[in-house]
Amino acid sequence: MGKYEEEAGLMLQFWQYKMRRKPSLGNRLSKHIQNKINGLIPEKAHNAITVTIEKMVKGVLFGSKHTTFTKIDESSSLFLRESYVKQKIAFYQKTATVEGAVTGAGGILLGLADFPILLGIKLKMLFEIAALYGFDVRDYKERLYLLYIFQLAFSSQQRRNEVYEIIERWQGYSSSLPNDVEEFNWRTFQQEYRDYIDLAKMAQLVPVIGAAVGAVANYKLVAQLGDTAMNCYRMRKISPLTIIKQT
């Protein structure tokens, strides 16, 4: 096992510790407030948002059948794979930053348009990352794995604990999955994502400061998703012995 794999194993351990960490008092209070706010929103509005996000995600995730990805040899080292992955993350960060600045400068209407555009950028980045780690994104279950990565990156700590358990036992969990995406919990997915990014993105709708807020928020959100994806795939690529050795 090379030095890079050992270092990656150590970084993975720190990340796993954060994913397993129980919600703090601040996390619980924040989630409680968000639940209260969500309770005030009419059920029809929740259903409309759920359907909208479900269609958006499905359109990108299950409609991208002819997307071309960077090809990499199957025998490539983790170092080479992650070198390409980091380049892709940097590329999508720049793309999202420009998009956030443009929509943020355009006021409320363009600011609202940022939501579906950014969602598409994030999901396309996950496709690229999965392929670079050597996973076949034509497989329905691998595409579903991307949704769990997405949830892990943009959820409350409580929900993050639950999703991490699924990611951690993915091999066994995926074997029991039905070949039907309709059974995915879209309501929880959209609500957790919306609650998580609300504070970061609402200021983007404010005139004058919207462009700067949109650029910074998008840059950080894409970076967070990229880091989460890298560690989720490290769990599947790095030998368990490498992780234990660092303990």
DOMI-394286 format. One record per atom (N, C-alpha, C): residue in three letters; x, y, z. Coordinates in steps of 0.1 Angstrom, whole numbers, padded with zeros to 4 digits, always signed. Layout:
BEGIN
ALAXYZ...
//
This chain:
BEGIN
MET+0008-0012+0000MET+0000+0000+0000MET+0009+0012+0000GLY+0007+0022-0009GLY+0015+0033-0011GLY+0012+0044+0000LYS+0021+0054+0000LYS+0020+0065+0010LYS+0007+0073+0007TYR+0004+0075-0005TYR-0008+0083-0008TYR-0021+0076-0003GLU-0022+0063-0005GLU-0033+0055+0000GLU-0034+0056+0015GLU-0023+0056+0022GLU-0023+0057+0036GLU-0028+0071+0041GLU-0023+0081+0034GLU-0027+0094+0037GLU-0042+0096+0035ALA-0047+0091+0024ALA-0061+0091+0020ALA-0069+0084+0031GLY-0064+0073+0035GLY-0071+0065+0046GLY-0072+0073+0059LEU-0062+0080+0062LEU-0062+0089+0074LEU-0073+0100+0073MET-0073+0106+0061MET-0083+0117+0058MET-0097+0111+0059LEU-0098+0099+0054LEU-0111+0092+0054LEU-0116+0090+0068GLN-0107+0086+0077GLN-0111+0084+0091GLN-0116+0097+0097PHE-0109+0108+0095PHE-0114+0121+0101PHE-0128+0124+0096TRP-0130+0122+0083TRP-0143+0124+0077TRP-0154+0115+0083GLN-0150+0102+0084GLN-0160+0093+0090GLN-0164+0097+0104TYR-0154+0102+0111TYR-0157+0107+0125TYR-0168+0118+0125LYS-0166+0127+0115LYS-0176+0138+0114LYS-0190+0133+0110MET-0190+0123+0101MET-0203+0118+0097MET-0210+0110+0108ARG-0203+0104+0117ARG-0209+0096+0128ARG-0212+0105+0140ARG-0207+0117+0140ARG-0209+0126+0152ARG-0224+0128+0154LYS-0228+0128+0167LYS-0242+0130+0170LYS-0245+0145+0169PRO-0258+0148+0166PRO-0262+0162+0165PRO-0259+0170+0178SER-0253+0182+0176SER-0251+0191+0188SER-0264+0197+0192LEU-0264+0204+0203LEU-0276+0212+0207LEU-0280+0222+0197GLY-0270+0229+0191GLY-0273+0239+0180GLY-0279+0232+0168ASN-0274+0220+0164ASN-0280+0213+0153ASN-0294+0209+0156ARG-0297+0205+0168ARG-0310+0200+0171ARG-0320+0212+0172LEU-0315+0223+0177LEU-0324+0235+0178LEU-0327+0241+0164SER-0316+0241+0155SER-0318+0245+0142SER-0328+0237+0134LYS-0327+0223+0136LYS-0336+0214+0129LYS-0350+0216+0135HIS-0351+0218+0147HIS-0364+0220+0153HIS-0371+0232+0148ILE-0364+0243+0146ILE-0369+0255+0140ILE-0374+0253+0126GLN-0365+0246+0118GLN-0368+0243+0104GLN-0381+0235+0103ASN-0382+0225+0112ASN-0394+0217+0112ASN-0407+0225+0115LYS-0405+0234+0124LYS-0417+0243+0128LYS-0421+0252+0115ILE-0411+0257+0109ILE-0413+0265+0097ILE-0420+0256+0086ASN-0414+0244+0084ASN-0420+0235+0074ASN-0434+0232+0077GLY-0437+0231+0090GLY-0451+0228+0095GLY-0461+0239+0091LEU-0456+0251+0089LEU-0465+0262+0086LEU-0467+0263+0071ILE-0459+0256+0063ILE-0461+0256+0049ILE-0472+0246+0045PRO-0481+0251+0037PRO-0492+0242+0033PRO-0487+0229+0026GLU-0495+0218+0028GLU-0491+0205+0023GLU-0490+0205+0008LYS-0499+0213+0001LYS-0499+0214-0013LYS-0486+0220-0018ALA-0481+0230-0011ALA-0468+0236-0014ALA-0456+0226-0013HIS-0456+0218-0002HIS-0446+0208+0000HIS-0447+0198-0012ASN-0459+0193-0015ASN-0460+0184-0026ASN-0455+0189-0039ALA-0458+0202-0042ALA-0454+0208-0055ALA-0439+0209-0055ILE-0433+0213-0044ILE-0418+0214-0044ILE-0412+0200-0046THR-0417+0190-0039THR-0412+0176-0040THR-0413+0171-0054VAL-0424+0173-0061VAL-0426+0169-0075VAL-0416+0176-0084THR-0415+0189-0082THR-0406+0197-0090THR-0391+0192-0089ILE-0386+0191-0077ILE-0373+0186-0075ILE-0371+0172-0080GLU-0381+0163-0078GLU-0380+0150-0082GLU-0378+0149-0097LYS-0386+0157-0105LYS-0385+0158-0119LYS-0372+0163-0124MET-0367+0174-0117MET-0354+0179-0120MET-0343+0169-0119VAL-0342+0163-0107VAL-0332+0153-0104VAL-0332+0141-0114LYS-0344+0136-0116LYS-0346+0125-0125LYS-0341+0128-0139GLY-0345+0141-0143GLY-0341+0145-0156GLY-0326+0145-0159VAL-0319+0149-0148VAL-0304+0149-0149VAL-0298+0135-0147LEU-0303+0129-0136LEU-0297+0116-0131LEU-0300+0104-0140PHE-0313+0104-0145PHE-0317+0092-0153PHE-0319+0095-0167GLY-0317+0107-0171GLY-0318+0111-0185GLY-0305+0112-0192SER-0294+0112-0184SER-0280+0114-0190SER-0275+0100-0194LYS-0279+0095-0205LYS-0275+0082-0210LYS-0264+0083-0220HIS-0261+0095-0225HIS-0251+0096-0235HIS-0240+0106-0231THR-0239+0108-0218THR-0228+0117-0214THR-0215+0111-0215THR-0205+0118-0220THR-0191+0113-0221THR-0183+0117-0209PHE-0175+0108-0204PHE-0167+0111-0192PHE-0152+0109-0196THR-0144+0114-0187THR-0130+0113-0189THR-0126+0098-0187LYS-0120+0092-0197LYS-0116+0078-0196LYS-0103+0076-0188ILE-0103+0066-0180ILE-0091+0063-0172ILE-0089+0048-0171ASP-0077+0044-0172ASP-0074+0029-0172ASP-0078+0023-0159GLU-0084+0011-0160GLU-0089+0004-0148GLU-0078+0001-0137SER-0066+0000-0142SER-0055-0003-0132SER-0049+0010-0126SER-0055+0021-0129SER-0049+0034-0124SER-0049+0034-0109SER-0039+0041-0103SER-0037+0042-0089SER-0048+0052-0083LEU-0050+0051-0070LEU-0058+0061-0064LEU-0053+0075-0065PHE-0040+0076-0065PHE-0034+0090-0066PHE-0038+0096-0080LEU-0037+0088-0091LEU-0040+0093-0104LEU-0055+0096-0105ARG-0063+0087-0100ARG-0078+0089-0100ARG-0082+0102-0093GLU-0076+0104-0081GLU-0080+0116-0073GLU-0074+0129-0079SER-0063+0127-0086SER-0058+0139-0093SER-0068+0145-0103TYR-0074+0135-0111TYR-0084+0139-0120TYR-0096+0144-0113VAL-0100+0137-0103VAL-0112+0141-0095VAL-0111+0155-0090LYS-0099+0159-0084LYS-0097+0172-0079LYS-0098+0183-0090GLN-0093+0179-0102GLN-0094+0188-0113GLN-0109+0191-0117LYS-0116+0180-0117LYS-0130+0181-0121LYS-0138+0190-0110ILE-0135+0188-0098ILE-0142+0195-0087ILE-0139+0210-0089ALA-0126+0213-0092ALA-0122+0227-0094ALA-0129+0233-0106PHE-0130+0225-0117PHE-0137+0230-0129PHE-0152+0233-0125TYR-0159+0224-0118TYR-0173+0227-0115TYR-0175+0238-0105GLN-0165+0240-0096GLN-0165+0251-0087GLN-0165+0264-0094LYS-0156+0265-0104LYS-0155+0277-0112LYS-0168+0279-0120THR-0174+0269-0126THR-0186+0270-0133THR-0198+0275-0124ALA-0199+0269-0112ALA-0209+0272-0103ALA-0207+0287-0098THR-0195+0291-0096THR-0192+0304-0091THR-0197+0315-0101VAL-0193+0313-0114VAL-0198+0322-0124VAL-0213+0322-0125GLU-0219+0310-0125GLU-0234+0309-0126GLU-0240+0316-0114GLY-0235+0315-0102GLY-0240+0321-0090GLY-0239+0336-0090ALA-0228+0341-0096ALA-0226+0356-0097ALA-0236+0362-0107VAL-0237+0355-0118VAL-0246+0360-0129VAL-0261+0360-0124THR-0266+0349-0118THR-0279+0349-0114THR-0282+0357-0101GLY-0271+0358-0093GLY-0273+0367-0081GLY-0273+0382-0085ALA-0267+0386-0096ALA-0267+0400-0100ALA-0280+0403-0107GLY-0288+0393-0111GLY-0300+0395-0119GLY-0312+0397-0111GLY-0311+0397-0097GLY-0323+0400-0089GLY-0330+0387-0086ILE-0343+0388-0081ILE-0350+0377-0076ILE-0353+0366-0087LEU-0357+0371-0099LEU-0361+0361-0109LEU-0349+0352-0113LEU-0338+0358-0116LEU-0326+0350-0119LEU-0321+0343-0107GLY-0322+0349-0095GLY-0318+0342-0083GLY-0325+0329-0081LEU-0338+0329-0084LEU-0346+0317-0083LEU-0342+0307-0093ALA-0338+0311-0105ALA-0333+0302-0116ALA-0320+0295-0112ASP-0313+0301-0102ASP-0300+0295-0098ASP-0302+0281-0092PHE-0314+0278-0086PHE-0316+0266-0079PHE-0315+0254-0088PRO-0323+0253-0099PRO-0322+0242-0108PRO-0309+0241-0115ILE-0303+0252-0119ILE-0291+0252-0126ILE-0280+0246-0118LEU-0279+0251-0105LEU-0268+0246-0096LEU-0270+0231-0093LEU-0283+0227-0092LEU-0286+0213-0089LEU-0280+0204-0101GLY-0282+0209-0113GLY-0277+0202-0125GLY-0262+0201-0125ILE-0255+0212-0121ILE-0241+0213-0121ILE-0235+0203-0111LYS-0242+0202-0099LYS-0237+0193-0089LYS-0239+0178-0093LEU-0250+0175-0099LEU-0252+0161-0103LEU-0243+0157-0114LYS-0241+0166-0123LYS-0231+0163-0134LYS-0217+0160-0129MET-0213+0168-0119MET-0200+0166-0113MET-0199+0152-0106LEU-0210+0148-0100LEU-0210+0135-0093LEU-0209+0124-0104PHE-0215+0125-0115PHE-0213+0116-0126PHE-0199+0114-0130GLU-0192+0126-0131GLU-0178+0126-0135GLU-0169+0119-0125ILE-0172+0122-0112ILE-0164+0117-0101ILE-0166+0102-0100ALA-0178+0097-0101ALA-0181+0083-0101ALA-0173+0075-0112ALA-0174+0081-0124ALA-0167+0074-0135ALA-0152+0074-0133LEU-0146+0085-0127LEU-0132+0085-0125LEU-0127+0075-0114TYR-0136+0072-0105TYR-0133+0062-0095TYR-0135+0047-0101GLY-0140+0047-0113GLY-0142+0034-0119GLY-0155+0027-0117PHE-0165+0035-0114PHE-0179+0029-0112PHE-0187+0032-0124ASP-0195+0022-0129ASP-0203+0023-0141ASP-0216+0031-0137VAL-0217+0043-0141VAL-0229+0051-0138VAL-0241+0048-0147ARG-0239+0039-0157ARG-0251+0034-0164ARG-0259+0024-0156ASP-0253+0019-0145ASP-0260+0011-0135ASP-0270+0019-0127TYR-0282+0015-0127TYR-0292+0023-0119TYR-0288+0025-0104LYS-0283+0014-0098LYS-0279+0015-0084LYS-0267+0025-0082GLU-0258+0026-0091GLU-0248+0035-0090GLU-0253+0050-0091ARG-0263+0051-0099ARG-0269+0065-0100ARG-0277+0068-0087LEU-0283+0058-0081LEU-0289+0060-0068LEU-0279+0063-0057TYR-0268+0057-0058TYR-0257+0060-0049TYR-0253+0075-0049LEU-0254+0081-0061LEU-0251+0095-0062LEU-0261+0104-0053LEU-0274+0099-0053LEU-0284+0106-0045LEU-0281+0105-0030TYR-0275+0094-0026TYR-0272+0093-0012TYR-0260+0101-0008ILE-0250+0102-0018ILE-0239+0112-0016ILE-0244+0126-0014PHE-0254+0129-0023PHE-0260+0143-0023PHE-0266+0145-0009GLN-0274+0136-0005GLN-0280+0137+0008GLN-0270+0139+0020LEU-0260+0131+0019LEU-0250+0131+0029LEU-0243+0145+0030ALA-0241+0151+0019ALA-0235+0165+0018ALA-0244+0176+0023PHE-0257+0174+0020PHE-0266+0185+0023PHE-0278+0181+0031SER-0275+0177+0043SER-0286+0173+0053SER-0282+0177+0067SER-0292+0177+0075SER-0290+0180+0089SER-0281+0169+0095GLN-0274+0171+0106GLN-0266+0161+0112GLN-0273+0148+0115GLN-0285+0150+0120GLN-0293+0138+0123GLN-0296+0129+0111ARG-0300+0136+0100ARG-0302+0128+0088ARG-0289+0123+0082ARG-0278+0131+0084ARG-0265+0126+0079ARG-0261+0113+0086ASN-0264+0112+0099ASN-0261+0099+0106ASN-0268+0088+0099GLU-0280+0090+0096GLU-0288+0079+0090GLU-0283+0075+0076VAL-0280+0085+0068VAL-0276+0083+0054VAL-0262+0077+0054TYR-0253+0081+0064TYR-0240+0075+0065TYR-0240+0060+0067GLU-0250+0056+0075GLU-0251+0041+0078GLU-0254+0034+0065ILE-0262+0040+0056ILE-0265+0033+0044ILE-0253+0033+0035ILE-0246+0044+0034ILE-0233+0045+0026ILE-0223+0035+0031GLU-0222+0033+0044GLU-0212+0025+0050GLU-0214+0010+0047ARG-0227+0006+0046ARG-0230-0008+0043ARG-0236-0009+0029TRP-0231-0001+0019TRP-0237+0000+0006TRP-0238-0013-0001GLN-0227-0021-0001GLN-0227-0033-0008GLN-0239-0042-0005GLY-0241-0044+0008GLY-0252-0052+0012GLY-0266-0045+0010TYR-0266-0032+0012TYR-0279-0025+0011TYR-0283-0025-0004SER-0274-0022-0013SER-0277-0021-0027SER-0282-0034-0033SER-0278-0045-0027SER-0282-0058-0033SER-0297-0060-0030SER-0303-0053-0020SER-0317-0055-0016SER-0326-0044-0023LEU-0320-0035-0030LEU-0327-0024-0036LEU-0336-0029-0048PRO-0348-0024-0049PRO-0356-0028-0060PRO-0352-0019-0072ASN-0355-0024-0084ASN-0350-0016-0096ASN-0361-0006-0099ASP-0365+0002-0089ASP-0375+0012-0092ASP-0372+0025-0084VAL-0369+0035-0090VAL-0365+0048-0084VAL-0376+0055-0077GLU-0389+0051-0081GLU-0401+0057-0075GLU-0401+0054-0060GLU-0394+0044-0055GLU-0395+0041-0041GLU-0385+0050-0032PHE-0377+0058-0039PHE-0368+0067-0032PHE-0376+0078-0025ASN-0371+0081-0013ASN-0378+0091-0005ASN-0376+0105-0009TRP-0383+0110-0019TRP-0381+0123-0025TRP-0385+0134-0016ARG-0395+0132-0008ARG-0399+0142+0002ARG-0388+0146+0011THR-0382+0136+0017THR-0371+0138+0027THR-0359+0145+0019PHE-0356+0140+0007PHE-0345+0145+0000PHE-0346+0160-0003GLN-0358+0164-0008GLN-0359+0178-0012GLN-0360+0187+0001GLN-0366+0182+0011GLN-0368+0190+0023GLN-0355+0193+0030GLU-0347+0182+0032GLU-0334+0183+0038GLU-0324+0192+0030TYR-0324+0191+0017TYR-0316+0199+0008TYR-0320+0214+0009ARG-0333+0216+0008ARG-0338+0230+0008ARG-0335+0236+0022ASP-0338+0229+0033ASP-0335+0235+0046ASP-0320+0238+0048TYR-0312+0229+0042TYR-0297+0231+0044TYR-0292+0243+0037ILE-0297+0245+0025ILE-0291+0256+0017ILE-0299+0270+0018ASP-0310+0270+0025ASP-0319+0282+0026ASP-0311+0294+0030LEU-0304+0292+0042LEU-0297+0304+0048LEU-0285+0308+0039ALA-0279+0299+0032ALA-0267+0302+0024ALA-0272+0309+0011LYS-0284+0306+0006LYS-0288+0310-0007LYS-0298+0322-0007MET-0305+0324+0004MET-0315+0334+0005MET-0310+0348+0002ALA-0298+0351+0008ALA-0291+0364+0006ALA-0288+0366-0009GLN-0288+0356-0017GLN-0284+0358-0031GLN-0296+0366-0038LEU-0307+0366-0032LEU-0319+0373-0038LEU-0319+0388-0035VAL-0310+0392-0026VAL-0309+0406-0022VAL-0302+0414-0032PRO-0308+0425-0037PRO-0301+0433-0047PRO-0287+0438-0042VAL-0278+0441-0051VAL-0264+0446-0049VAL-0255+0435-0044ILE-0259+0428-0032ILE-0249+0419-0027ILE-0252+0405-0032GLY-0262+0403-0040GLY-0266+0390-0045GLY-0255+0383-0053ALA-0248+0391-0062ALA-0238+0385-0070ALA-0227+0379-0062ALA-0222+0386-0052ALA-0211+0382-0044ALA-0215+0370-0035VAL-0227+0370-0030VAL-0232+0359-0021VAL-0234+0347-0030GLY-0240+0348-0042GLY-0242+0337-0051GLY-0229+0330-0055ALA-0219+0338-0058ALA-0206+0332-0062ALA-0200+0325-0051VAL-0199+0331-0039VAL-0192+0324-0027VAL-0200+0312-0023ALA-0213+0313-0022ALA-0222+0302-0017ALA-0220+0290-0027ASN-0221+0292-0039ASN-0220+0281-0049ASN-0206+0275-0049TYR-0196+0283-0048TYR-0182+0278-0047TYR-0181+0268-0035LYS-0186+0272-0024LYS-0185+0264-0011LYS-0193+0252-0012LEU-0206+0253-0017LEU-0215+0242-0018LEU-0209+0231-0027VAL-0203+0234-0038VAL-0198+0225-0048VAL-0185+0218-0042ALA-0177+0226-0034ALA-0166+0221-0028ALA-0170+0210-0017GLN-0180+0213-0010GLN-0185+0204+0000GLN-0190+0191-0006LEU-0197+0192-0017LEU-0202+0180-0023LEU-0191+0172-0029GLY-0181+0179-0035GLY-0169+0172-0040GLY-0161+0164-0029ASP-0159+0170-0018ASP-0152+0164-0007ASP-0160+0152-0002THR-0173+0153-0001THR-0182+0142+0004THR-0181+0131-0006ALA-0182+0134-0019ALA-0181+0123-0029ALA-0168+0116-0029MET-0157+0123-0027MET-0144+0117-0027MET-0143+0107-0015ASN-0148+0111-0004ASN-0147+0102+0008ASN-0157+0090+0007CYS-0168+0092+0001CYS-0177+0081-0001CYS-0171+0070-0011TYR-0164+0075-0021TYR-0158+0065-0030TYR-0145+0059-0024ARG-0138+0067-0016ARG-0127+0061-0009ARG-0131+0049+0000MET-0143+0050+0006MET-0148+0039+0014MET-0149+0026+0006ARG-0151+0028-0007ARG-0153+0016-0016ARG-0140+0012-0023LYS-0130+0021-0023LYS-0118+0018-0031LYS-0106+0015-0022ILE-0106+0021-0010ILE-0094+0019-0001ILE-0096+0006+0007SER-0086-0002+0008SER-0086-0014+0016SER-0089-0011+0030PRO-0098-0019+0037PRO-0101-0017+0051PRO-0089-0017+0060LEU-0079-0025+0055LEU-0066-0027+0063LEU-0059-0014+0064THR-0060-0006+0053THR-0053+0007+0053THR-0059+0017+0063ILE-0073+0016+0065ILE-0079+0024+0074ILE-0076+0020+0089ILE-0076+0007+0091ILE-0073+0001+0104ILE-0059+0005+0108LYS-0050+0004+0099LYS-0036+0007+0101LYS-0034+0021+0107GLN-0042+0030+0103GLN-0041+0044+0107GLN-0047+0046+0121THR-0055+0037+0126THR-0062+0039+0138THR-0053+0038+0150
//
